Amino acid sequence: MPLIVSQQQIPLYPVIVATVVLSGQTAAIASTPILANAPPGIYRANVSLVLTAVGTSGNLIANVIATDDAQAETIVAATITSILAKGQAGSSVIIQNTATGNINYSTTFSLVIGAAAYSLYIVLERLF
């Protein structure tokens, strides 16, 4: 039997709602929306941070920023603890977005970055 509209199911969660694909980054990134005006719900941010060129000293951190029931939260999602060697770090973090508002990301360096360069990949899924 062919599938007709009345037999189709609504999309199941999780649903990919946004992505970030950046390469050749040489500086920290200030808070930037992954998903502007995200509706309230539970989300999973899958983050991969890849150091493609070494730096002088310090570390590199990727953050996910959202507002939960308590307050605005900056959650460390991936950390490269030493920018003296190429490598990658990644994780998945579950976040709550209480009210319609932006879900953002940022990156930070500590100490002296020198000639460091990196790529950042984020896949944001809405769980419900």
N, C-alpha and C positions, 0 to 999 in steps of 0.2 A: 504494500500500500504506500503511495507517495505521502510525503510529509506535507501537511497543510498548516496554515497559521494557527488554527485552533489546537493543534497537537504539539506545537513547539513549546519548549520550556523557556522561561525567562533565564537570562544569563546567571550562571552559578558564580559565587564568590570563591576564591579571590579573582579580581579583575585588575589587569594592569591599567593604571590611570595616568602614569607619567613616566618619562625616562629622561636621564641626563647622560649625555655622551660628550666628554671633553678630552682633548689630548693636547700635548704641548704646553701645558700650563706652567708658568715660571714664577708665579706669585700667589699669595693667599687670595682667597675669594671671599668677599663679604657676603653676608646673608642674602641669598637669592632664592626666589620661589622655585620649588620643584612643581608644585601644583597650587595655583592661585585659587582662592575662594573654595578650598576643599570642604566638602560637607562633613558634618560630624560623623565620627566612626572610628573604627580600628584599622590601622594600616600597617603594612610591613614594608620597610625600606631595605632593599638588598643593595649593598654598597661594595664596590671594588675600587681600590686605590692602588695605582701602579706607579712606582718610581722609575722613570725611564732614563734619567741622567742624574748622577750623584751630585751632592752638594758639599758644603764645607763642614757643617756640624748641625746637630739638633735632630728634631723629628717633624713628621708631617701628620696631620690629623684631619679626618673628614667628619663633619658633624651633620646631624639631622635635627631640625628645629621645629617644634610644634607646641601648641597650647593644650595641656590636659586639664583635668578637673582641678588641679592645684594651682598651676601657673604655667608660664612659658618655660619650656624645657629645651636645653641644648644637650643633645645626646651624642656622645662620641661613638661613631659607627665603625671607624677603621683608623688604625694608627700604625705608621711605619716608624719604629722607634729609633732608627738611625738612618739618616739620609746619606751615609757614607758608602752604601752598597745598593745597587739596584734590587728591587724586590717588590712584593705586593702584599697587601693586607685587605681583608674583607670580612663582612659579617652581614647578618640580617638582624634588624631591630624592629620590635613591635612598638608602635606608638599609638596613642589616643589623640584624636583631634576633637576637642570638646564642642566648639562652635565653628560655624563657617568662617574659615580663615586660612591664610597661607600655610602650607607646609614647605619649609625652606631647607637649604643646605648651605654649608660654608666649609672652608678649609683654613687651617692655620699652620704656621711654621713656628718652631721655637729656635732660638739662637741665630746662627748665620746660615742663610740658605745657599749662598754662592751661586753656582750654575745649575742648581737642581731643577728638574722638570718632571712633570707627572701627568698621568691620565686619571680621570675620575669617571666612573660609571655608576649610575643609580637607576634601579628599577623600583618604582613605587606601586604597590598593590593595595587595593582596598579589600580588607577581609570581610567587613560588614559595617 
